[in-house]
Amino acid sequence: MLANRRRSERRVCTRLAKIHFGAGSLPRDCTITDISDGGVKVVAEFIEVPPQFTIIFAPDYSRQCRLRWRIGCEFGAEFTD
């Protein structure tokens, strides 16, 4: 059995969001499939995900993130802010 290494409880969801890679890039659509106090699991249809990025949940709410893992079009990110 695999050990759960999460520091906080995750909540399964299906929430549309935007991911922004920094200056000079446009935000791209993504779907949050689970979220916890410490991070998110994301599904996105683009190939390159940089080590640091911003997830925009709403026009007035975003979080800074660090890429933790990636498998195909799914990846996990840790909140850094």
C-alpha positions in Angstrom: 0.0 0.0 0.0 1.3 3.5 -0.9 1.7 6.0 1.9 -0.2 9.3 1.6 2.5 12.0 1.7 0.2 15.0 1.6 0.4 17.4 4.5 -3.3 18.4 4.2 -6.5 16.7 3.2 -7.3 16.9 -0.5 -10.8 17.6 -1.9 -11.9 16.2 -5.2 -13.4 18.8 -7.5 -13.8 19.8 -11.2 -13.0 23.5 -11.4 -12.1 25.5 -14.4 -9.1 27.8 -14.0 -6.3 29.6 -15.9 -2.6 28.9 -15.7 -0.1 31.7 -16.3 3.5 31.1 -17.0 4.8 34.6 -16.6 5.5 37.9 -18.4 4.9 37.6 -22.2 2.6 34.6 -22.0 -1.2 34.5 -22.1 -3.1 32.6 -19.5 -4.2 29.1 -20.7 -7.2 27.1 -19.7 -6.9 24.2 -17.2 -9.0 22.1 -15.0 -8.3 21.6 -11.3 -9.2 18.0 -10.3 -8.3 18.1 -6.7 -7.2 20.8 -4.2 -5.8 20.9 -0.7 -4.3 23.6 1.5 -0.9 22.8 0.1 -1.5 22.4 -3.6 -3.5 21.2 -6.6 -3.8 18.5 -9.2 -4.3 20.0 -12.7 -5.3 18.7 -16.2 -4.0 20.8 -19.0 -3.6 20.3 -22.8 -0.2 21.8 -23.3 3.2 20.2 -23.3 5.6 22.4 -21.4 5.0 23.4 -17.8 7.7 25.6 -16.3 9.0 25.0 -12.7 7.1 28.1 -11.4 3.7 29.4 -12.5 0.5 31.1 -11.3 -2.9 29.4 -11.2 -5.8 31.9 -11.6 -8.9 30.7 -9.9 -10.9 33.9 -10.4 -10.1 37.4 -11.5 -9.3 38.5 -8.0 -7.8 35.2 -6.7 -4.6 33.5 -7.8 -1.9 31.3 -6.3 1.8 31.0 -7.0 2.8 27.4 -7.6 5.8 25.1 -8.1 5.6 22.0 -10.3 6.0 18.8 -8.2 5.2 16.0 -10.7 3.8 15.4 -14.2 2.3 12.4 -16.0 1.0 13.2 -19.5 -1.5 16.0 -19.3 -1.9 15.8 -15.5 0.4 17.4 -13.0 0.6 18.3 -9.4 1.7 21.7 -8.0 2.6 22.9 -4.6 1.4 26.4 -3.5 4.4 28.6 -2.7 2.7 31.8 -1.6 
